Amino acid sequence: MRKIVVCDDGQMEMSFYKRFLPRQLPPDQYAIKYFSKAPPLTELDDAIALFTDGSMGEGLNGGELAKAARNRGFKGPIFLLTGEPDLYLHYQCPAGATEVFLKDNLVKILTDCCTSIKEYAQTLPS
């Protein structure tokens, strides 16, 4: 079972993730853990991918989480999504994220991210 971590403090976005991601990443192959703030970094130890909101209410923001994950040795894709256009360019700095997206077309973004996760998972040992 491959673990995916999702962090977003937005209730609407989280509800969408919970409905959409299991359709793209079958529950018999992927365990998706959801957090409304940055999780303890130990949650990433056995994860293969991370979705994170750019700015969350408390704790680390998405850029800080991506950087901390990379510093801890996390190798999987990190998808940083932000709904704040003014912060979009700020997150483009090399903070460890694989991709940075503006939440303007969440369905297409998540579909593309899930395809990337599946491709990455195929490169990992069973």
N, CA, C and O atoms as a GROMACS GRO file, in nm:
protein
  504
    1MET      N    1   0.085  -0.119   0.000
    1MET     CA    2   0.000   0.000   0.000
    1MET      C    3   0.089   0.124   0.000
    1MET      O    4   0.178   0.136   0.084
    2ARG      N    5   0.065   0.213  -0.092
    2ARG     CA    6   0.141   0.338  -0.103
    2ARG      C    7   0.066   0.449  -0.030
    2ARG      O    8  -0.055   0.463  -0.043
    3LYS      N    9   0.139   0.528   0.048
    3LYS     CA   10   0.077   0.633   0.131
    3LYS      C   11   0.095   0.769   0.065
    3LYS      O   12   0.204   0.804   0.019
    4ILE      N   13  -0.013   0.845   0.061
    4ILE     CA   14  -0.016   0.982   0.011
    4ILE      C   15  -0.060   1.071   0.127
    4ILE      O   16  -0.154   1.037   0.199
    5VAL      N   17   0.007   1.185   0.146
    5VAL     CA   18  -0.030   1.280   0.252
    5VAL      C   19  -0.087   1.406   0.187
    5VAL      O   20  -0.028   1.460   0.093
    6VAL      N   21  -0.201   1.451   0.238
    6VAL     CA   22  -0.268   1.571   0.188
    6VAL      C   23  -0.287   1.668   0.303
    6VAL      O   24  -0.343   1.631   0.406
    7CYS      N   25  -0.242   1.792   0.287
    7CYS     CA   26  -0.253   1.895   0.391
    7CYS      C   27  -0.321   2.019   0.333
    7CYS      O   28  -0.270   2.080   0.238
    8ASP      N   29  -0.434   2.056   0.388
    8ASP     CA   30  -0.503   2.177   0.343
    8ASP      C   31  -0.598   2.220   0.454
    8ASP      O   32  -0.675   2.138   0.505
    9ASP      N   33  -0.594   2.347   0.492
    9ASP     CA   34  -0.683   2.394   0.597
    9ASP      C   35  -0.817   2.443   0.544
    9ASP      O   36  -0.904   2.481   0.622
   10GLY      N   37  -0.835   2.442   0.412
   10GLY     CA   38  -0.963   2.484   0.354
   10GLY      C   39  -1.063   2.370   0.356
   10GLY      O   40  -1.037   2.263   0.302
   11GLN      N   41  -1.178   2.393   0.416
   11GLN     CA   42  -1.280   2.288   0.426
   11GLN      C   43  -1.331   2.246   0.289
   11GLN      O   44  -1.350   2.127   0.263
   12MET      N   45  -1.353   2.343   0.201
   12MET     CA   46  -1.404   2.311   0.068
   12MET      C   47  -1.302   2.229  -0.011
   12MET      O   48  -1.337   2.130  -0.074
   13GLU      N   49  -1.175   2.270  -0.007
   13GLU     CA   50  -1.071   2.198  -0.078
   13GLU      C   51  -1.055   2.057  -0.022
   13GLU      O   52  -1.043   1.961  -0.098
   14MET      N   53  -1.055   2.044   0.111
   14MET     CA   54  -1.037   1.914   0.173
   14MET      C   55  -1.151   1.820   0.134
   14MET      O   56  -1.129   1.702   0.106
   15SER      N   57  -1.272   1.872   0.134
   15SER     CA   58  -1.387   1.791   0.092
   15SER      C   59  -1.369   1.744  -0.052
   15SER      O   60  -1.400   1.629  -0.084
   16PHE      N   61  -1.320   1.831  -0.136
   16PHE     CA   62  -1.296   1.794  -0.275
   16PHE      C   63  -1.188   1.687  -0.286
   16PHE      O   64  -1.206   1.588  -0.357
   17TYR      N   65  -1.077   1.705  -0.215
   17TYR     CA   66  -0.970   1.604  -0.216
   17TYR      C   67  -1.025   1.467  -0.176
   17TYR      O   68  -0.994   1.366  -0.238
   18LYS      N   69  -1.105   1.465  -0.071
   18LYS     CA   70  -1.156   1.338  -0.018
   18LYS      C   71  -1.250   1.268  -0.116
   18LYS      O   72  -1.260   1.146  -0.115
   19ARG      N   73  -1.318   1.345  -0.198
   19ARG     CA   74  -1.406   1.285  -0.299
   19ARG      C   75  -1.329   1.248  -0.425
   19ARG      O   76  -1.354   1.144  -0.486
   20PHE      N   77  -1.235   1.332  -0.464
   20PHE     CA   78  -1.169   1.316  -0.594
   20PHE      C   79  -1.051   1.218  -0.593
   20PHE      O   80  -1.043   1.131  -0.680
   21LEU      N   81  -0.962   1.232  -0.496
   21LEU     CA   82  -0.838   1.152  -0.499
   21LEU      C   83  -0.862   1.001  -0.496
   21LEU      O   84  -0.794   0.929  -0.569
   22PRO      N   85  -0.955   0.949  -0.414
   22PRO     CA   86  -0.976   0.804  -0.416
   22PRO      C   87  -1.025   0.751  -0.552
   22PRO      O   88  -1.008   0.632  -0.582
   23ARG      N   89  -1.084   0.836  -0.632
   23ARG     CA   90  -1.126   0.794  -0.767
   23ARG      C   91  -1.007   0.781  -0.860
   23ARG      O   92  -1.008   0.701  -0.953
   24GLN      N   93  -0.904   0.861  -0.835
   24GLN     CA   94  -0.785   0.860  -0.920
   24GLN      C   95  -0.678   0.765  -0.867
   24GLN      O   96  -0.603   0.705  -0.945
   25LEU      N   97  -0.672   0.752  -0.737
   25LEU     CA   98  -0.571   0.668  -0.671
   25LEU      C   99  -0.646   0.560  -0.594
   25LEU      O  100  -0.685   0.582  -0.479
   26PRO      N  101  -0.666   0.444  -0.654
   26PRO     CA  102  -0.752   0.340  -0.595
   26PRO      C  103  -0.715   0.306  -0.451
   26PRO      O  104  -0.598   0.282  -0.420
   27PRO      N  105  -0.816   0.303  -0.362
   27PRO     CA  106  -0.792   0.275  -0.220
   27PRO      C  107  -0.727   0.140  -0.192
   27PRO      O  108  -0.668   0.122  -0.085
   28ASP      N  109  -0.736   0.044  -0.283
   28ASP     CA  110  -0.669  -0.084  -0.262
   28ASP      C  111  -0.520  -0.076  -0.292
   28ASP      O  112  -0.445  -0.169  -0.264
   29GLN      N  113  -0.476   0.038  -0.350
   29GLN     CA  114  -0.334   0.057  -0.382
   29GLN      C  115  -0.270   0.174  -0.308
   29GLN      O  116  -0.149   0.176  -0.286
   30TYR      N  117  -0.353   0.272  -0.269
   30TYR     CA  118  -0.302   0.394  -0.208
   30TYR      C  119  -0.380   0.426  -0.080
   30TYR      O  120  -0.503   0.426  -0.080
   31ALA      N  121  -0.307   0.454   0.026
   31ALA     CA  122  -0.368   0.500   0.151
   31ALA      C  123  -0.347   0.651   0.157
   31ALA      O  124  -0.233   0.698   0.158
   32ILE      N  125  -0.455   0.725   0.162
   32ILE     CA  126  -0.446   0.871   0.162
   32ILE      C  127  -0.476   0.920   0.303
   32ILE      O  128  -0.582   0.890   0.358
   33LYS      N  129  -0.383   0.996   0.360
   33LYS     CA  130  -0.402   1.055   0.493
   33LYS      C  131  -0.422   1.204   0.477
   33LYS      O  132  -0.347   1.270   0.404
   34TYR      N  133  -0.522   1.258   0.544
   34TYR     CA  134  -0.560   1.398   0.532
   34TYR      C  135  -0.530   1.473   0.661
   34TYR      O  136  -0.555   1.422   0.771
   35PHE      N  137  -0.478   1.594   0.647
   35PHE     CA  138  -0.445   1.679   0.762
   35PHE      C  139  -0.491   1.821   0.732
   35PHE      O  140  -0.477   1.869   0.619
   36SER      N  141  -0.545   1.889   0.833
   36SER     CA  142  -0.590   2.028   0.815
   36SER      C  143  -0.478   2.128   0.846
   36SER      O  144  -0.498   2.249   0.838
   37LYS      N  145  -0.361   2.076   0.882
   37LYS     CA  146  -0.242   2.159   0.902
   37LYS      C  147  -0.122   2.070   0.871
   37LYS      O  148  -0.137   1.950   0.846
   38ALA      N  149  -0.004   2.128   0.872
   38ALA     CA  150   0.115   2.048   0.844
   38ALA      C  151   0.124   1.934   0.945
   38ALA      O  152   0.116   1.957   1.066
   39PRO      N  153   0.142   1.812   0.897
   39PRO     CA  154   0.148   1.698   0.990
   39PRO      C  155   0.286   1.688   1.054
   39PRO      O  156   0.380   1.755   1.011
   40PRO      N  157   0.298   1.604   1.155
   40PRO     CA  158   0.432   1.575   1.206
   40PRO      C  159   0.515   1.518   1.090
   40PRO      O  160   0.463   1.440   1.010
   41LEU      N  161   0.639   1.556   1.081
   41LEU     CA  162   0.722   1.512   0.969
   41LEU      C  163   0.737   1.360   0.963
   41LEU      O  164   0.767   1.305   0.857
   42THR      N  165   0.717   1.293   1.074
   42THR     CA  166   0.724   1.147   1.074
   42THR      C  167   0.616   1.085   0.986
   42THR      O  168   0.631   0.971   0.941
   43GLU      N  169   0.507   1.158   0.960
   43GLU     CA  170   0.401   1.109   0.870
   43GLU      C  171   0.453   1.090   0.728
   43GLU      O  172   0.395   1.015   0.650
   44LEU      N  173   0.562   1.160   0.694
   44LEU     CA  174   0.616   1.150   0.559
   44LEU      C  175   0.715   1.036   0.543
   44LEU      O  176   0.757   1.006   0.431
   45ASP      N  177   0.754   0.972   0.654
   45ASP     CA  178   0.857   0.869   0.647
   45ASP      C  179   0.823   0.756   0.551
   45ASP      O  180   0.912   0.707   0.481
   46ASP      N  181   0.698   0.715   0.546
   46ASP     CA  182   0.660   0.606   0.456
   46ASP      C  183   0.566   0.653   0.344
   46ASP      O  184   0.504   0.570   0.278
   47ALA      N  185   0.556   0.784   0.324
   47ALA     CA  186   0.471   0.838   0.217
   47ALA      C  187   0.550   0.844   0.087
   47ALA      O  188   0.673   0.856   0.087
   48ILE      N  189   0.477   0.836  -0.025
   48ILE     CA  190   0.544   0.849  -0.155
   48ILE      C  191   0.513   0.982  -0.222
   48ILE      O  192   0.578   1.018  -0.321
   49ALA      N  193   0.413   1.057  -0.172
   49ALA     CA  194   0.379   1.186  -0.232
   49ALA      C  195   0.311   1.274  -0.128
   49ALA      O  196   0.252   1.226  -0.031
   50LEU      N  197   0.322   1.405  -0.150
   50LEU     CA  198   0.265   1.504  -0.060
   50LEU      C  199   0.194   1.612  -0.140
   50LEU      O  200   0.252   1.671  -0.231
   51PHE      N  201   0.068   1.637  -0.104
   51PHE     CA  202  -0.006   1.754  -0.153
   51PHE      C  203  -0.012   1.850  -0.036
   51PHE      O  204  -0.047   1.810   0.075
   52THR      N  205   0.022   1.977  -0.058
   52THR     CA  206   0.012   2.073   0.051
   52THR      C  207  -0.040   2.207   0.001
   52THR      O  208  -0.007   2.252  -0.109
   53ASP      N  209  -0.121   2.268   0.084
   53ASP     CA  210  -0.168   2.404   0.061
   53ASP      C  211  -0.050   2.498   0.082
   53ASP      O  212   0.038   2.469   0.162
   54GLY      N  213  -0.049   2.609   0.011
   54GLY     CA  214   0.059   2.705   0.028
   54GLY      C  215   0.060   2.770   0.164
   54GLY      O  216   0.164   2.777   0.230
   55SER      N  217  -0.056   2.817   0.208
   55SER     CA  218  -0.061   2.882   0.340
   55SER      C  219  -0.169   2.816   0.423
   55SER      O  220  -0.285   2.809   0.384
   56MET      N  221  -0.127   2.768   0.538
   56MET     CA  222  -0.221   2.703   0.630
   56MET      C  223  -0.225   2.784   0.758
   56MET      O  224  -0.128   2.851   0.793
   57GLY      N  225  -0.338   2.779   0.828
   57GLY     CA  226  -0.362   2.863   0.944
   57GLY      C  227  -0.260   2.854   1.056
   57GLY      O  228  -0.222   2.956   1.114
   58GLU      N  229  -0.214   2.733   1.086
   58GLU     CA  230  -0.119   2.720   1.197
   58GLU      C  231  -0.009   2.623   1.156
   58GLU      O  232  -0.028   2.539   1.068
   59GLY      N  233   0.104   2.636   1.220
   59GLY     CA  234   0.216   2.548   1.190
   59GLY      C  235   0.290   2.593   1.064
   59GLY      O  236   0.285   2.710   1.027
   60LEU      N  237   0.356   2.499   1.002
   60LEU     CA  238   0.434   2.529   0.883
   60LEU      C  239   0.343   2.564   0.765
   60LEU      O  240   0.234   2.508   0.753
   61ASN      N  241   0.386   2.657   0.679
   61ASN     CA  242   0.314   2.678   0.554
   61ASN      C  243   0.363   2.574   0.454
   61ASN      O  244   0.455   2.498   0.484
   62GLY      N  245   0.303   2.570   0.336
   62GLY     CA  246   0.338   2.468   0.237
   62GLY      C  247   0.483   2.471   0.194
   62GLY      O  248   0.546   2.366   0.178
   63GLY      N  249   0.538   2.591   0.174
   63GLY     CA  250   0.679   2.602   0.135
   63GLY      C  251   0.772   2.552   0.244
   63GLY      O  252   0.870   2.483   0.216
   64GLU      N  253   0.740   2.586   0.369
   64GLU     CA  254   0.822   2.539   0.481
   64GLU      C  255   0.812   2.388   0.497
   64GLU      O  256   0.911   2.321   0.526
   65LEU      N  257   0.691   2.333   0.476
   65LEU     CA  258   0.672   2.189   0.485
   65LEU      C  259   0.751   2.117   0.376
   65LEU      O  260   0.815   2.016   0.402
   66ALA      N  261   0.746   2.170   0.254
   66ALA     CA  262   0.820   2.109   0.143
   66ALA      C  263   0.970   2.109   0.172
   66ALA      O  264   1.038   2.010   0.150
   67LYS      N  265   1.020   2.221   0.221
   67LYS     CA  266   1.163   2.232   0.253
   67LYS      C  267   1.202   2.136   0.366
   67LYS      O  268   1.304   2.068   0.357
   68ALA      N  269   1.120   2.130   0.471
   68ALA     CA  270   1.148   2.040   0.583
   68ALA      C  271   1.144   1.894   0.538
   68ALA      O  272   1.224   1.813   0.583
   69ALA      N  273   1.050   1.862   0.450
   69ALA     CA  274   1.040   1.724   0.399
   69ALA      C  275   1.166   1.687   0.321
   69ALA      O  276   1.220   1.578   0.339
   70ARG      N  277   1.212   1.777   0.235
   70ARG     CA  278   1.334   1.749   0.157
   70ARG      C  279   1.456   1.738   0.249
   70ARG      O  280   1.540   1.650   0.230
   71ASN      N  281   1.464   1.826   0.348
   71ASN     CA  282   1.576   1.820   0.442
   71ASN      C  283   1.576   1.690   0.520
   71ASN      O  284   1.682   1.643   0.564
   72ARG      N  285   1.460   1.632   0.538
   72ARG     CA  286   1.446   1.505   0.610
   72ARG      C  287   1.472   1.384   0.519
   72ARG      O  288   1.477   1.271   0.565
   73GLY      N  289   1.489   1.411   0.389
   73GLY     CA  290   1.520   1.303   0.294
   73GLY      C  291   1.403   1.254   0.212
   73GLY      O  292   1.415   1.152   0.144
   74PHE      N  293   1.290   1.324   0.216
   74PHE     CA  294   1.172   1.284   0.138
   74PHE      C  295   1.204   1.297  -0.010
   74PHE      O  296   1.247   1.403  -0.056
   75LYS      N  297   1.184   1.189  -0.086
   75LYS     CA  298   1.222   1.186  -0.227
   75LYS      C  299   1.103   1.197  -0.322
   75LYS      O  300   1.122   1.228  -0.440
   76GLY      N  301   0.982   1.172  -0.275
   76GLY     CA  302   0.865   1.169  -0.362
   76GLY      C  303   0.823   1.307  -0.410
   76GLY      O  304   0.878   1.409  -0.367
   77PRO      N  305   0.725   1.309  -0.501
   77PRO     CA  306   0.676   1.437  -0.551
   77PRO      C  307   0.603   1.516  -0.442
   77PRO      O  308   0.530   1.460  -0.361
   78ILE      N  309   0.625   1.646  -0.443
   78ILE     CA  310   0.557   1.738  -0.352
   78ILE      C  311   0.482   1.838  -0.439
   78ILE      O  312   0.542   1.911  -0.518
   79PHE      N  313   0.350   1.841  -0.424
   79PHE     CA  314   0.266   1.931  -0.501
   79PHE      C  315   0.215   2.041  -0.409
   79PHE      O  316   0.135   2.014  -0.319
   80LEU      N  317   0.260   2.163  -0.431
   80LEU     CA  318   0.217   2.277  -0.350
   80LEU      C  319   0.110   2.351  -0.429
   80LEU      O  320   0.133   2.395  -0.542
   81LEU      N  321  -0.008   2.364  -0.370
   81LEU     CA  322  -0.120   2.432  -0.434
   81LEU      C  323  -0.158   2.554  -0.353
   81LEU      O  324  -0.168   2.547  -0.230
   82THR      N  325  -0.179   2.665  -0.420
   82THR     CA  326  -0.219   2.786  -0.350
   82THR      C  327  -0.338   2.851  -0.420
   82THR      O  328  -0.347   2.851  -0.543
   83GLY      N  329  -0.426   2.906  -0.342
   83GLY     CA  330  -0.540   2.980  -0.394
   83GLY      C  331  -0.514   3.129  -0.394
   83GLY      O  332  -0.603   3.209  -0.423
   84GLU      N  333  -0.392   3.168  -0.361
   84GLU     CA  334  -0.357   3.309  -0.348
   84GLU      C  335  -0.261   3.351  -0.460
   84GLU      O  336  -0.141   3.326  -0.450
   85PRO      N  337  -0.313   3.413  -0.564
   85PRO     CA  338  -0.228   3.450  -0.678
   85PRO      C  339  -0.106   3.534  -0.639
   85PRO      O  340   0.000   3.522  -0.700
   86ASP      N  341  -0.122   3.620  -0.538
   86ASP     CA  342  -0.009   3.704  -0.499
   86ASP      C  343   0.103   3.623  -0.434
   86ASP      O  344   0.218   3.667  -0.434
   87LEU      N  345   0.072   3.505  -0.380
   87LEU     CA  346   0.175   3.421  -0.321
   87LEU      C  347   0.230   3.317  -0.418
   87LEU      O  348   0.331   3.252  -0.390
   88TYR      N  349   0.164   3.302  -0.532
   88TYR     CA  350   0.205   3.200  -0.630
   88TYR      C  351   0.352   3.215  -0.668
   88TYR      O  352   0.427   3.118  -0.667
   89LEU      N  353   0.393   3.336  -0.703
   89LEU     CA  354   0.533   3.358  -0.742
   89LEU      C  355   0.627   3.339  -0.624
   89LEU      O  356   0.740   3.293  -0.642
   90HIS      N  357   0.582   3.373  -0.505
   90HIS     CA  358   0.663   3.352  -0.385
   90HIS      C  359   0.699   3.205  -0.369
   90HIS      O  360   0.812   3.171  -0.333
   91TYR      N  361   0.602   3.117  -0.395
   91TYR     CA  362   0.625   2.973  -0.379
   91TYR      C  363   0.705   2.913  -0.493
   91TYR      O  364   0.747   2.798  -0.485
   92GLN      N  365   0.726   2.988  -0.600
   92GLN     CA  366   0.805   2.938  -0.712
   92GLN      C  367   0.953   2.925  -0.677
   92GLN      O  368   1.030   2.863  -0.750
   93CYS      N  369   0.992   2.985  -0.565
   93CYS     CA  370   1.132   2.974  -0.523
   93CYS      C  371   1.163   2.828  -0.492
   93CYS      O  372   1.072   2.752  -0.459
   94PRO      N  373   1.287   2.788  -0.501
   94PRO     CA  374   1.322   2.646  -0.479
   94PRO      C  375   1.308   2.605  -0.332
   94PRO      O  376   1.406   2.604  -0.258
   95ALA      N  377   1.186   2.573  -0.292
   95ALA     CA  378   1.162   2.534  -0.153
   95ALA      C  379   1.150   2.383  -0.139
   95ALA      O  380   1.122   2.333  -0.030
   96GLY      N  381   1.170   2.310  -0.246
   96GLY     CA  382   1.161   2.165  -0.239
   96GLY      C  383   1.038   2.108  -0.306
   96GLY      O  384   1.027   1.986  -0.320
   97ALA      N  385   0.946   2.192  -0.349
   97ALA     CA  386   0.826   2.143  -0.416
   97ALA      C  387   0.862   2.094  -0.556
   97ALA      O  388   0.945   2.154  -0.624
   98THR      N  389   0.799   1.985  -0.598
   98THR     CA  390   0.817   1.934  -0.733
   98THR      C  391   0.742   2.023  -0.831
   98THR      O  392   0.794   2.058  -0.937
   99GLU      N  393   0.620   2.058  -0.795
   99GLU     CA  394   0.534   2.144  -0.877
   99GLU      C  395   0.462   2.243  -0.787
   99GLU      O  396   0.429   2.211  -0.673
  100VAL      N  397   0.439   2.363  -0.838
  100VAL     CA  398   0.360   2.464  -0.767
  100VAL      C  399   0.244   2.501  -0.858
  100VAL      O  400   0.264   2.532  -0.976
  101PHE      N  401   0.123   2.498  -0.804
  101PHE     CA  402   0.004   2.526  -0.884
  101PHE      C  403  -0.082   2.632  -0.818
  101PHE      O  404  -0.088   2.641  -0.695
  102LEU      N  405  -0.147   2.711  -0.900
  102LEU     CA  406  -0.251   2.802  -0.854
  102LEU      C  407  -0.382   2.723  -0.861
  102LEU      O  408  -0.409   2.658  -0.962
  103LYS      N  409  -0.462   2.727  -0.756
  103LYS     CA  410  -0.585   2.645  -0.749
  103LYS      C  411  -0.695   2.701  -0.839
  103LYS      O  412  -0.807   2.726  -0.792
  104ASP      N  413  -0.664   2.720  -0.964
  104ASP     CA  414  -0.766   2.776  -1.053
  104ASP      C  415  -0.842   2.668  -1.129
  104ASP      O  416  -0.955   2.691  -1.171
  105ASN      N  417  -0.783   2.552  -1.149
  105ASN     CA  418  -0.849   2.441  -1.216
  105ASN      C  419  -0.812   2.313  -1.142
  105ASN      O  420  -0.732   2.233  -1.190
  106LEU      N  421  -0.871   2.295  -1.027
  106LEU     CA  422  -0.831   2.188  -0.936
  106LEU      C  423  -0.849   2.048  -0.996
  106LEU      O  424  -0.768   1.959  -0.970
  107VAL      N  425  -0.954   2.027  -1.076
  107VAL     CA  426  -0.976   1.895  -1.134
  107VAL      C  427  -0.860   1.857  -1.226
  107VAL      O  428  -0.806   1.747  -1.214
  108LYS      N  429  -0.820   1.946  -1.315
  108LYS     CA  430  -0.710   1.916  -1.408
  108LYS      C  431  -0.579   1.901  -1.331
  108LYS      O  432  -0.501   1.809  -1.358
  109ILE      N  433  -0.555   1.989  -1.237
  109ILE     CA  434  -0.431   1.983  -1.159
  109ILE      C  435  -0.420   1.849  -1.086
  109ILE      O  436  -0.317   1.782  -1.095
  110LEU      N  437  -0.526   1.810  -1.016
  110LEU     CA  438  -0.520   1.685  -0.940
  110LEU      C  439  -0.512   1.563  -1.031
  110LEU      O  440  -0.445   1.466  -0.996
  111THR      N  441  -0.578   1.567  -1.144
  111THR     CA  442  -0.567   1.456  -1.240
  111THR      C  443  -0.423   1.440  -1.285
  111THR      O  444  -0.370   1.330  -1.287
  112ASP      N  445  -0.359   1.551  -1.321
  112ASP     CA  446  -0.219   1.547  -1.365
  112ASP      C  447  -0.127   1.501  -1.251
  112ASP      O  448  -0.034   1.423  -1.274
  113CYS      N  449  -0.152   1.549  -1.130
  113CYS     CA  450  -0.069   1.508  -1.015
  113CYS      C  451  -0.084   1.358  -0.988
  113CYS      O  452   0.014   1.290  -0.960
  114CYS      N  453  -0.206   1.308  -0.995
  114CYS     CA  454  -0.228   1.165  -0.972
  114CYS      C  455  -0.158   1.080  -1.077
  114CYS      O  456  -0.105   0.974  -1.045
  115THR      N  457  -0.156   1.126  -1.200
  115THR     CA  458  -0.083   1.056  -1.304
  115THR      C  459   0.066   1.053  -1.270
  115THR      O  460   0.131   0.950  -1.286
  116SER      N  461   0.120   1.165  -1.224
  116SER     CA  462   0.260   1.170  -1.183
  116SER      C  463   0.289   1.075  -1.067
  116SER      O  464   0.393   1.009  -1.065
  117ILE      N  465   0.198   1.068  -0.971
  117ILE     CA  466   0.216   0.978  -0.857
  117ILE      C  467   0.219   0.833  -0.903
  117ILE      O  468   0.305   0.756  -0.861
  118LYS      N  469   0.126   0.796  -0.990
  118LYS     CA  470   0.123   0.659  -1.040
  118LYS      C  471   0.252   0.625  -1.114
  118LYS      O  472   0.306   0.515  -1.098
  119GLU      N  473   0.301   0.718  -1.194
  119GLU     CA  474   0.427   0.695  -1.266
  119GLU      C  475   0.544   0.682  -1.168
  119GLU      O  476   0.630   0.596  -1.185
  120TYR      N  477   0.546   0.766  -1.067
  120TYR     CA  478   0.653   0.759  -0.966
  120TYR      C  479   0.644   0.627  -0.888
  120TYR      O  480   0.746   0.563  -0.863
  121ALA      N  481   0.523   0.587  -0.851
  121ALA     CA  482   0.505   0.463  -0.774
  121ALA      C  483   0.558   0.341  -0.851
  121ALA      O  484   0.606   0.245  -0.790
  122GLN      N  485   0.549   0.345  -0.982
  122GLN     CA  486   0.598   0.233  -1.063
  122GLN      C  487   0.749   0.221  -1.059
  122GLN      O  488   0.803   0.114  -1.089
  123THR      N  489   0.819   0.328  -1.022
  123THR     CA  490   0.965   0.323  -1.016
  123THR      C  491   1.015   0.271  -0.881
  123THR      O  492   1.134   0.244  -0.865
  124LEU      N  493   0.924   0.257  -0.784
  124LEU     CA  494   0.962   0.216  -0.648
  124LEU      C  495   0.957   0.064  -0.634
  124LEU      O  496   0.878  -0.002  -0.701
  125PRO      N  497   1.042   0.010  -0.547
  125PRO     CA  498   1.031  -0.134  -0.521
  125PRO      C  499   0.899  -0.167  -0.454
  125PRO      O  500   0.842  -0.083  -0.384
  126SER      N  501   0.850  -0.286  -0.474
  126SER     CA  502   0.719  -0.327  -0.418
  126SER      C  503   0.720  -0.331  -0.268
  126SER      O  504   0.619  -0.363  -0.206
   0.00000   0.00000   0.00000
